[in-house]
Amino acid sequence: MPAIQQYNVAATLKHFPGYGAAADTHTGAAAVNRSLKSFESKDFLPFKAGIKAGVDSIMVTHIILSKIDPGRPASLSRKDITLLRKTLGFKGVIVSDSLQMGAVTAYANKHHVYRDVAAIKAGNDVILSSDYRTGIPKVEHALAKKQISTKQLNASVARILLMKHKLGLKVY
């Protein structure tokens, strides 16, 4: 990671909180029935080391952590993302995995939510979505209806701009 970052390339750790032997979330939902303590003692270790070393960003998986937020993919779960911010103390940029993957599609269809809005509400700073023509108006609407807070969005923008500045990119 430091070798990558010394050349002004952002390093990203993935897939928080750990993928392990879970099923493939590209094609459908995958749940893990392990305790938080199990994740903390095993899967969190490389993330803790990366955070300590100054990683720029961390990607969140779509696995459902049944013992933390049952039924909701980690990438759409404020509880799961709060673990990254509060428990691990990560201050950098949080990135969703692709929101077009099967696990998110299944959740969004079942719960009648728009995936981009759900990912931002959960606490992702950057969302990987190929549906920007629909996504941008949906996010704007969620902001206008106060379903997404301006304070949260501004904090995400600040983290992104800080990372860009660190990488030597122009920030206007």
Sequence and secondary structure as in RCSB ss.txt:
>XXXX:A:sequence
MPAIQQYNVAATLKHFPGYGAAADTHTGAAAVNRSLKSFESKDFLPFKAGIKAGVDSIMVTHIILSKIDPGRPAS
LSRKDITLLRKTLGFKGVIVSDSLQMGAVTAYANKHHVYRDVAAIKAGNDVILSSDYRTGIPKVEHALAKKQIST
KQLNASVARILLMKHKLGLKVY
>XXXX:A:secstr
 HHHHTTT   EEEEET  TT   TTTS  EE   HHHIIIIIHHHHHHHHHTT SEEEE   EETTTSTTSBGG
G HHHHHIIIIIS   SEEEEEETTSHHHHHHHHHHT  HHHHHHHHT SEEE S HHHHHHHHHHHHHTTSS H
HHHHHHHHHHHHHHHHTT    
